Amino acid sequence: MYFSVLGPLAAWPSAGQPVDGPEAKVRVLLAALLVDAGRTITADRLVDDLWGDRLPGNPAGALQTKISRLPRALAKAEPGAELLVESRPSGYLQRIGPGDPAVHRHDRRRARHR
């Protein structure tokens, strides 16, 4: 599965055309996880990324709902892609291998912009 976060968020399977993304909040969640791929993001930060000052009545429950939709959307695009989102005791992680060339391109671009 390939992702692009520079410009509009885009995702496409290893072999194929870009796929339609899930609902807006799930796309924001995916983008938040991809920006720090390979690092655990706390639930509090994700809640802030998704809702800012306009918190839902039950932020933890609302986040869990969005989190549960993301792997299903990824699996629909490419079987096995649901494993790219990992729950950890301290938050959530978007798994991307260190050998993934897209990760290296992103790291180089980020370093250039600093």
C-alpha positions in Angstrom: 0.0 0.0 0.0 1.3 3.4 -0.9 0.4 6.8 0.6 1.0 10.4 -0.2 0.6 13.2 2.3 2.3 15.9 0.3 -0.7 17.6 -1.3 -4.1 15.9 -1.0 -4.0 12.6 0.9 -3.9 9.7 -1.5 -3.7 6.0 -1.0 -3.4 3.2 -3.6 -2.7 -0.5 -3.5 0.6 -1.9 -4.6 -0.8 -2.7 -8.0 -3.6 -0.4 -9.1 -5.1 3.1 -9.1 -5.6 5.4 -6.2 -8.6 4.3 -4.0 -11.4 6.4 -2.7 -10.7 7.3 0.8 -13.0 6.8 3.8 -14.9 9.6 5.5 -13.2 12.9 6.3 -12.3 12.2 9.9 -10.8 8.8 9.1 -8.7 10.5 6.3 -7.5 13.1 8.9 -6.7 10.2 11.2 -4.7 8.4 8.5 -2.9 11.6 7.6 -2.0 12.2 11.3 -0.6 8.7 11.6 1.3 8.9 8.3 3.0 12.2 9.2 4.7 10.4 12.1 4.7 6.9 10.6 6.7 4.4 12.6 6.1 6.4 15.8 3.4 5.9 18.4 0.9 8.8 18.5 -1.0 9.3 21.7 -4.8 9.1 21.8 -4.9 12.7 23.2 -2.9 14.1 20.2 -5.1 12.2 17.7 -8.3 13.6 19.5 -6.8 17.1 19.2 -5.9 16.5 15.5 -9.4 15.3 14.7 -11.6 17.6 16.7 -9.4 20.4 18.1 -11.6 22.6 20.4 -14.8 21.0 19.2 -14.6 17.8 21.2 -17.4 15.2 20.9 -19.2 14.1 24.1 -17.0 11.0 24.5 -13.7 11.8 22.8 -12.1 8.4 23.6 -15.1 6.5 22.2 -15.3 8.7 19.1 -11.6 8.2 18.5 -12.0 4.4 18.9 -14.8 4.5 16.3 -12.6 6.2 13.8 -9.7 4.0 14.6 -11.8 0.9 14.0 -12.9 2.2 10.6 -9.4 2.9 9.3 -8.1 -0.7 9.1 -11.3 -1.8 7.5 -11.0 0.9 4.8 -7.3 -0.1 4.2 -8.2 -3.8 4.0 -10.9 -3.0 1.4 -8.3 -1.3 -0.7 -5.7 -4.0 -0.3 -6.0 -7.2 1.7 -3.5 -7.3 4.5 -3.3 -3.5 4.7 -5.3 -3.5 7.9 -2.2 -4.6 9.7 -0.5 -1.2 9.0 -2.4 0.3 11.9 -1.3 -0.9 15.3 -2.8 -0.2 18.7 -0.3 0.2 21.5 -0.8 0.9 25.2 0.4 4.5 24.8 -1.5 5.2 21.5 -1.5 4.2 17.8 1.1 3.6 15.2 1.1 3.5 11.4 3.5 0.7 10.5 5.8 1.4 7.6 8.9 -0.5 7.0 12.3 1.3 7.3 13.2 0.1 3.9 10.2 1.7 2.2 11.5 4.2 -0.3 8.5 6.5 0.3 9.6 6.9 3.9 13.1 7.8 2.8 11.7 10.4 0.2 9.6 11.9 3.0 12.5 12.1 5.4 14.7 13.7 2.8 12.1 16.3 1.9 11.5 17.0 5.6 15.2 17.5 6.2 15.5 19.8 3.2 12.7 22.0 4.5 14.3 22.4 7.9 
